[in-house]
């Protein structure tokens, strides 16, 4: 799996290497979400969590993260995680996102 780097808070030269192994993907994500949305990449989901443009809590102890995906013409990807913020439950392009 490719390495992903996250830009630090100051958007400067130093980068933090992201360990893809620290993220989990439940069976629902693997068998349903990725099947329905074959264009999605796990790396993009992790990138959104590491560098969100917005985060908010959601009902049922989940969190929503939004981020820009340059490879998809800078469209917005919404990623839903469980309360640990490391278990990726769902992801989809969010056409209605407003900052």
Buried (B, 14 or more C-beta within 10 A) or exposed (E): EEEBEBEEEEEEEEEEEBEEEEBEBBEEBEEEBBEEEEEBBBBBBBBBBBBBEEBEEEEEEBBBBBBBBEEBEEEBBBBBBBEEBEBBBBBBBBEEBEE
